[in-house]
Amino acid sequence: MKVAVFSAKRYDRALLTEANLHHGHALTFQEAMLGPETVVLAAGYPAVSVFVNDRVDAGVLAALARGGTRLVATRSTGFNQIDLEAAREQGIRVVRVTDYSPYSVAEFAVGLLLTLNRRIHRAYERTRGGNFELDGLMGFDLHGRTVGVIGTGKIGKVFAGIMRGFGCTVLGHDVYPDPGFEALGGRYVPVEQLMRESDVVSLHCPLTPETRHIINADSLSLVKPGLILVNTSRGGLVDTNAAIGALKNGLLGGLAIDVYEQEADLFFRDLSSDIITDDVIQRLVSFPNVLLTGHQAFFTREAIGTICATTLDSISAFERGEPLVNEIRAPD
Ligand code: NAI
């Protein structure tokens, strides 16, 4: 089947090409993101593959349908970038990668937490410049601290298990509580209590209308001063301006983010020679206690290998008219 692969980076090309040896699809790689200006490149392709920041809204889906596209395969778990209602109206089916190494993201979240708490990012810079001073690098023991996990699905549970291993008390909040989380020693509490009692909060729920700005000025007003907030899920979960306010008044003692609300205009590109006009992200990176990475939590060999294999499996199943196990649909 002819597949237009958008947002295709070097590693996508290499690993999809390798995985495609088992499938034989005709893959056309586009460096560009899918959006209103680039959707023309999908004309004549029955399948299109996208990534987290491509724009798959009603207008783009209508254009895709006109061009003959019948399947959109996102190479991600999250699918908040796709208007599922509009896809259904256009008769376009949508698949995602439901399952890939949750360890990739959970371990990265732990890495961010350790780095920020123990100021490893600052120490790295200092020692390279010959500065072996410890002033300003003091962190706290995680052992015995309380860690709140919002969203106790696949990634949240792995993260919770690691934190239990560190000797932390783990609190959870989820709309669908999972006995597996409690079996790890986690305890479900209302989200307000989680915000009040935690020393660290890590976000692992999807971005939905209900979770947008789940971290906002109100929830941040509840926290113990010095809270470390980790977000490896989706930028829209955090009201960034409220987080900046809480960093300024010290309620937030640290913010570690792999995702950012306006990341679509920035991430996955080298803008080091450009003028960045987003003042919010520039303010964020000016704080010594903010650690920002560019949506790389998923980026392990294991995760990418599964993402490529699952995406091509779904496209092959679609071509053969078989059930699509990773299909996502708008609620009826
Ligand atoms: P999952 O579907 O296994 O778990 C998500 C959990 O969030 C579920 O238990 C669900 O019930 C819960 N949830 C949904 N609405 C909620 C609400 N209103 N309040 C509290 N909990 C709620 O998903 P998984 O695989 O654990 O992934 C979680 C998120 O991580 C994804 O949605 C995605 O946004 C993000 N992600 C980020 C990556 C990165 O590279 N930074 C890579 C992969 C995923």
Boltz pocket constraint, residues with backbone or C-beta under 6 A from the ligand:
constraints:
  - pocket:
      binder: B
      contacts: [[A, 77], [A, 78], [A, 98], [A, 102], [A, 105], [A, 150], [A, 151], [A, 152], [A, 153], [A, 154], [A, 155], [A, 156], [A, 173], [A, 174], [A, 175], [A, 176], [A, 203], [A, 204], [A, 205], [A, 206], [A, 207], [A, 208], [A, 210], [A, 211], [A, 232], [A, 233], [A, 234], [A, 258], [A, 259], [A, 295], [A, 296], [A, 297], [A, 298], [A, 299]]
      max_distance: 6.0
